[in-house]
């Protein structure tokens, strides 16, 4: 497997671990206030870490002139940048009890994260 595939595997693993292990545990063992504090700390770092891996992947892809890598890493960078940038608005909507705004922003980050996961799993597809 190429270094690009390894980086995409790390990104995919992070997303799957966060969504299938961390998030469900947070909501079952922490009270609402503690869960909120934890999630407000972890998600910006989650988005930034994946963004950093996307930048590394893009740099390698540009050097290797790897079209698939450029596309996958660009999707990752754009999606995670948007997700990171909407975190303050999402938190504000939650604090101000604007449930429709919160739901839309949260759904946006979920969809972008899913899109990032699918893009990074594309290395498994034969071309």
C-alpha positions in Angstrom: 0.0 0.0 0.0 1.3 3.4 -0.9 2.0 6.2 1.7 -1.1 8.0 0.4 -3.2 4.9 1.1 -1.7 4.7 4.6 -2.6 8.3 5.3 -6.1 7.8 4.0 -6.4 4.6 6.2 -5.4 6.7 9.3 -8.0 9.3 8.4 -10.7 6.6 7.9 -9.7 4.9 11.1 -10.0 8.1 13.1 -13.4 8.8 11.7 -14.7 5.3 12.3 -13.2 5.2 15.8 -14.7 8.6 16.7 -18.2 7.8 15.4 -18.4 4.1 16.5 -16.5 4.2 19.8 -15.9 7.7 21.3 -19.3 9.3 20.6 -21.5 6.5 21.8 -19.5 6.1 25.0 -19.6 9.8 25.8 -23.3 9.8 25.7 -23.7 6.7 27.9 -21.2 7.6 30.7 -21.2 11.4 30.9 -23.9 13.7 32.1 -25.1 16.3 29.5 -22.9 19.1 30.8 -19.7 17.0 30.9 -20.5 15.5 27.5 -20.9 18.9 26.0 -17.6 20.1 27.5 -15.8 17.1 26.2 -17.3 17.3 22.7 -16.5 21.0 22.4 -12.8 20.2 23.1 -12.5 17.1 21.0 -14.3 18.0 17.7 -12.2 21.0 16.8 -9.1 18.9 17.3 -10.6 16.0 15.4 -11.3 18.2 12.4 -7.9 19.9 12.6 -6.0 16.6 12.9 -7.8 15.1 9.8 -7.2 18.4 8.0 -3.4 18.2 8.8 -3.3 14.6 7.4 -5.1 15.9 4.3 -2.5 18.6 3.8 0.3 16.0 4.2 -1.5 13.8 1.7 -1.9 16.7 -0.7 1.7 17.6 -0.5 2.8 14.0 -1.3 0.2 13.7 -4.1 1.3 16.9 -5.7 4.9 15.7 -5.6 4.0 12.3 -7.0 1.5 13.9 -9.5 -1.1 11.4 -8.2 -4.5 12.6 -9.4 -6.5 10.4 -7.1 -4.5 11.6 -4.1 -5.0 15.2 -5.1 -8.7 14.7 -5.3 -9.0 12.7 -2.1 -6.8 15.1 -0.1 -8.6 18.2 -1.5 -12.0 16.7 -0.5 -10.5 16.1 3.0 -9.1 19.5 3.3 -12.2 21.4 2.1 -14.6 19.2 4.2 -12.6 19.4 7.4 -12.0 23.1 7.0 -15.7 23.8 6.7 -16.4 21.5 9.6 -13.8 23.2 11.8 -15.1 26.7 10.8 -18.7 26.0 11.7 -17.9 24.6 15.2 -18.3 28.1 16.9 -21.6 28.7 15.2 -22.8 25.2 16.1 -21.9 25.7 19.7 -23.5 29.2 19.7 -26.7 27.7 18.3 -26.8 25.0 21.0 -26.1 27.6 23.8 -28.9 29.9 22.4 -31.3 27.0 22.1 -31.7 27.5 18.3 -32.4 23.9 17.6 -33.1 24.2 13.9 -29.8 26.0 13.3 -27.9 23.6 15.5 -29.5 20.6 13.7 -28.5 22.0 10.3 -25.0 22.8 11.3 -24.5 19.5 13.0 -25.9 17.7 10.0 -23.5 19.6 7.7 -20.5 18.4 9.7 -21.8 14.8 9.8 -22.3 14.8 6.0 -18.9 16.4 5.4 -17.3 13.8 7.7 -19.1 11.0 5.9 -18.0 12.4 2.5 -14.4 12.6 3.8 -14.6 9.0 5.0 -15.9 7.8 1.6 -13.3 9.7 -0.3 -10.5 8.3 1.9 -11.9 4.7 1.5 -11.7 5.2 -2.3 -8.2 3.7 -2.3 -9.8 0.4 -1.8 -11.5 0.6 -5.2 -9.7 -0.8 -8.2 -9.1 1.8 -10.8 
